[in-house]
Amino acid sequence: MRCNEVDSHFYRFSLSFFSVKANNLWKGLWLAITKEFWNHRNRVIFNNRKVEEVEIFALAQMNVWTWARFSGFRVKGSLSEWFMNPLQFLKQA
């Protein structure tokens, strides 16, 4: 596998000190950030928006928290707690 291929990068995007469930959340965050980069890029190009790095990450965090909260991960805590310390949530998974 070559590292410049998307699927190769995704499969290598694991942390050995996390459980399988935590790694699934971690990969979900990677996917959400990638999706938000793409969406933000489209807003910049097609709607003359300016680049907002904080917005990209905040939307990605919100999407992952919502997905994790309602997809059976049983994430404890509020959205604001997730924003403040997402690694703590990964350790709980």
CNS distance restraints for C-alpha pairs under 8 A (distance, minus, plus):
assign (resid   1 and name CA) (resid   5 and name CA) 7.86 0.50 0.50
assign (resid   1 and name CA) (resid   8 and name CA) 6.16 0.50 0.50
assign (resid   2 and name CA) (resid   8 and name CA) 6.46 0.50 0.50
assign (resid   3 and name CA) (resid   8 and name CA) 5.64 0.50 0.50
assign (resid   3 and name CA) (resid   9 and name CA) 5.59 0.50 0.50
assign (resid   4 and name CA) (resid   8 and name CA) 7.27 0.50 0.50
assign (resid   4 and name CA) (resid   9 and name CA) 6.90 0.50 0.50
assign (resid   5 and name CA) (resid   9 and name CA) 6.28 0.50 0.50
assign (resid   6 and name CA) (resid  10 and name CA) 6.19 0.50 0.50
assign (resid   7 and name CA) (resid  11 and name CA) 6.22 0.50 0.50
assign (resid   8 and name CA) (resid  12 and name CA) 6.25 0.50 0.50
assign (resid   9 and name CA) (resid  13 and name CA) 6.12 0.50 0.50
assign (resid  10 and name CA) (resid  27 and name CA) 7.25 0.50 0.50
assign (resid  13 and name CA) (resid  27 and name CA) 6.74 0.50 0.50
assign (resid  14 and name CA) (resid  23 and name CA) 5.86 0.50 0.50
assign (resid  14 and name CA) (resid  26 and name CA) 7.50 0.50 0.50
assign (resid  14 and name CA) (resid  27 and name CA) 7.34 0.50 0.50
assign (resid  15 and name CA) (resid  23 and name CA) 6.54 0.50 0.50
assign (resid  18 and name CA) (resid  22 and name CA) 5.59 0.50 0.50
assign (resid  18 and name CA) (resid  23 and name CA) 6.00 0.50 0.50
assign (resid  18 and name CA) (resid  90 and name CA) 7.59 0.50 0.50
assign (resid  18 and name CA) (resid  91 and name CA) 6.87 0.50 0.50
assign (resid  19 and name CA) (resid  23 and name CA) 6.11 0.50 0.50
assign (resid  19 and name CA) (resid  93 and name CA) 7.26 0.50 0.50
assign (resid  20 and name CA) (resid  24 and name CA) 6.24 0.50 0.50
assign (resid  21 and name CA) (resid  25 and name CA) 6.52 0.50 0.50
assign (resid  21 and name CA) (resid  73 and name CA) 7.86 0.50 0.50
assign (resid  21 and name CA) (resid  93 and name CA) 5.73 0.50 0.50
assign (resid  22 and name CA) (resid  26 and name CA) 6.14 0.50 0.50
assign (resid  22 and name CA) (resid  90 and name CA) 4.98 0.50 0.50
assign (resid  22 and name CA) (resid  91 and name CA) 6.64 0.50 0.50
assign (resid  22 and name CA) (resid  92 and name CA) 7.65 0.50 0.50
assign (resid  22 and name CA) (resid  93 and name CA) 4.96 0.50 0.50
assign (resid  23 and name CA) (resid  27 and name CA) 6.01 0.50 0.50
assign (resid  23 and name CA) (resid  90 and name CA) 7.78 0.50 0.50
assign (resid  24 and name CA) (resid  28 and name CA) 6.05 0.50 0.50
assign (resid  25 and name CA) (resid  29 and name CA) 6.27 0.50 0.50
assign (resid  25 and name CA) (resid  64 and name CA) 7.57 0.50 0.50
assign (resid  25 and name CA) (resid  68 and name CA) 7.16 0.50 0.50
assign (resid  25 and name CA) (resid  90 and name CA) 6.81 0.50 0.50
assign (resid  26 and name CA) (resid  30 and name CA) 6.45 0.50 0.50
assign (resid  26 and name CA) (resid  90 and name CA) 7.20 0.50 0.50
assign (resid  27 and name CA) (resid  31 and name CA) 6.20 0.50 0.50
assign (resid  28 and name CA) (resid  32 and name CA) 6.06 0.50 0.50
assign (resid  28 and name CA) (resid  64 and name CA) 6.30 0.50 0.50
assign (resid  29 and name CA) (resid  33 and name CA) 6.10 0.50 0.50
assign (resid  29 and name CA) (resid  60 and name CA) 6.76 0.50 0.50
assign (resid  29 and name CA) (resid  61 and name CA) 6.94 0.50 0.50
assign (resid  29 and name CA) (resid  64 and name CA) 5.83 0.50 0.50
assign (resid  30 and name CA) (resid  34 and name CA) 6.19 0.50 0.50
assign (resid  31 and name CA) (resid  35 and name CA) 6.08 0.50 0.50
assign (resid  32 and name CA) (resid  36 and name CA) 6.09 0.50 0.50
assign (resid  32 and name CA) (resid  60 and name CA) 4.87 0.50 0.50
assign (resid  32 and name CA) (resid  61 and name CA) 7.56 0.50 0.50
assign (resid  32 and name CA) (resid  63 and name CA) 6.71 0.50 0.50
assign (resid  32 and name CA) (resid  64 and name CA) 6.55 0.50 0.50
assign (resid  33 and name CA) (resid  37 and name CA) 6.11 0.50 0.50
assign (resid  33 and name CA) (resid  56 and name CA) 6.91 0.50 0.50
assign (resid  33 and name CA) (resid  57 and name CA) 6.37 0.50 0.50
assign (resid  33 and name CA) (resid  60 and name CA) 5.07 0.50 0.50
assign (resid  33 and name CA) (resid  61 and name CA) 7.97 0.50 0.50
assign (resid  34 and name CA) (resid  38 and name CA) 6.40 0.50 0.50
assign (resid  35 and name CA) (resid  39 and name CA) 6.19 0.50 0.50
assign (resid  35 and name CA) (resid  60 and name CA) 7.87 0.50 0.50
assign (resid  36 and name CA) (resid  40 and name CA) 5.76 0.50 0.50
assign (resid  36 and name CA) (resid  56 and name CA) 5.55 0.50 0.50
assign (resid  36 and name CA) (resid  57 and name CA) 7.64 0.50 0.50
assign (resid  36 and name CA) (resid  59 and name CA) 6.98 0.50 0.50
assign (resid  36 and name CA) (resid  60 and name CA) 6.16 0.50 0.50
assign (resid  37 and name CA) (resid  41 and name CA) 5.93 0.50 0.50
assign (resid  37 and name CA) (resid  56 and name CA) 6.37 0.50 0.50
assign (resid  38 and name CA) (resid  42 and name CA) 6.34 0.50 0.50
assign (resid  39 and name CA) (resid  43 and name CA) 6.34 0.50 0.50
assign (resid  40 and name CA) (resid  44 and name CA) 6.16 0.50 0.50
assign (resid  40 and name CA) (resid  51 and name CA) 7.52 0.50 0.50
assign (resid  40 and name CA) (resid  56 and name CA) 6.83 0.50 0.50
assign (resid  41 and name CA) (resid  45 and name CA) 6.15 0.50 0.50
assign (resid  41 and name CA) (resid  51 and name CA) 7.96 0.50 0.50
assign (resid  42 and name CA) (resid  46 and name CA) 5.69 0.50 0.50
assign (resid  42 and name CA) (resid  47 and name CA) 7.53 0.50 0.50
assign (resid  43 and name CA) (resid  47 and name CA) 5.02 0.50 0.50
assign (resid  43 and name CA) (resid  48 and name CA) 6.76 0.50 0.50
assign (resid  43 and name CA) (resid  49 and name CA) 5.81 0.50 0.50
assign (resid  44 and name CA) (resid  48 and name CA) 4.99 0.50 0.50
assign (resid  44 and name CA) (resid  49 and name CA) 4.28 0.50 0.50
assign (resid  44 and name CA) (resid  50 and name CA) 5.72 0.50 0.50
assign (resid  44 and name CA) (resid  51 and name CA) 6.54 0.50 0.50
assign (resid  45 and name CA) (resid  49 and name CA) 7.27 0.50 0.50
assign (resid  52 and name CA) (resid  56 and name CA) 6.59 0.50 0.50
assign (resid  53 and name CA) (resid  57 and name CA) 6.60 0.50 0.50
assign (resid  54 and name CA) (resid  58 and name CA) 6.02 0.50 0.50
assign (resid  55 and name CA) (resid  59 and name CA) 6.00 0.50 0.50
assign (resid  56 and name CA) (resid  60 and name CA) 6.22 0.50 0.50
assign (resid  57 and name CA) (resid  61 and name CA) 6.06 0.50 0.50
assign (resid  58 and name CA) (resid  62 and name CA) 6.16 0.50 0.50
assign (resid  58 and name CA) (resid  83 and name CA) 7.75 0.50 0.50
assign (resid  59 and name CA) (resid  63 and name CA) 6.11 0.50 0.50
assign (resid  60 and name CA) (resid  64 and name CA) 6.21 0.50 0.50
assign (resid  61 and name CA) (resid  65 and name CA) 6.09 0.50 0.50
assign (resid  61 and name CA) (resid  82 and name CA) 7.80 0.50 0.50
assign (resid  61 and name CA) (resid  83 and name CA) 6.82 0.50 0.50
assign (resid  62 and name CA) (resid  66 and name CA) 6.11 0.50 0.50
assign (resid  62 and name CA) (resid  79 and name CA) 7.23 0.50 0.50
assign (resid  62 and name CA) (resid  83 and name CA) 7.96 0.50 0.50
assign (resid  63 and name CA) (resid  67 and name CA) 6.06 0.50 0.50
assign (resid  64 and name CA) (resid  68 and name CA) 5.89 0.50 0.50
assign (resid  65 and name CA) (resid  69 and name CA) 5.81 0.50 0.50
assign (resid  65 and name CA) (resid  79 and name CA) 6.79 0.50 0.50
assign (resid  65 and name CA) (resid  82 and name CA) 7.12 0.50 0.50
assign (resid  66 and name CA) (resid  70 and name CA) 6.23 0.50 0.50
assign (resid  67 and name CA) (resid  71 and name CA) 5.80 0.50 0.50
assign (resid  68 and name CA) (resid  72 and name CA) 6.82 0.50 0.50
assign (resid  68 and name CA) (resid  73 and name CA) 5.40 0.50 0.50
assign (resid  68 and name CA) (resid  74 and name CA) 7.25 0.50 0.50
assign (resid  68 and name CA) (resid  75 and name CA) 6.46 0.50 0.50
assign (resid  69 and name CA) (resid  73 and name CA) 6.25 0.50 0.50
assign (resid  69 and name CA) (resid  74 and name CA) 5.97 0.50 0.50
assign (resid  69 and name CA) (resid  75 and name CA) 5.37 0.50 0.50
assign (resid  69 and name CA) (resid  76 and name CA) 7.97 0.50 0.50
assign (resid  70 and name CA) (resid  74 and name CA) 7.68 0.50 0.50
assign (resid  73 and name CA) (resid  93 and name CA) 7.04 0.50 0.50
assign (resid  75 and name CA) (resid  89 and name CA) 6.95 0.50 0.50
assign (resid  75 and name CA) (resid  92 and name CA) 7.76 0.50 0.50
assign (resid  75 and name CA) (resid  93 and name CA) 7.23 0.50 0.50
assign (resid  76 and name CA) (resid  89 and name CA) 7.59 0.50 0.50
assign (resid  77 and name CA) (resid  81 and name CA) 6.15 0.50 0.50
assign (resid  77 and name CA) (resid  82 and name CA) 7.10 0.50 0.50
assign (resid  78 and name CA) (resid  82 and name CA) 6.37 0.50 0.50
assign (resid  79 and name CA) (resid  83 and name CA) 6.21 0.50 0.50
assign (resid  80 and name CA) (resid  84 and name CA) 6.26 0.50 0.50
assign (resid  81 and name CA) (resid  85 and name CA) 6.18 0.50 0.50
assign (resid  81 and name CA) (resid  86 and name CA) 7.69 0.50 0.50
assign (resid  82 and name CA) (resid  86 and name CA) 4.81 0.50 0.50
assign (resid  82 and name CA) (resid  88 and name CA) 7.99 0.50 0.50
assign (resid  82 and name CA) (resid  89 and name CA) 6.79 0.50 0.50
assign (resid  85 and name CA) (resid  89 and name CA) 7.23 0.50 0.50
assign (resid  86 and name CA) (resid  90 and name CA) 6.55 0.50 0.50
assign (resid  87 and name CA) (resid  91 and name CA) 6.29 0.50 0.50
assign (resid  88 and name CA) (resid  92 and name CA) 6.51 0.50 0.50
assign (resid  89 and name CA) (resid  93 and name CA) 6.55 0.50 0.50
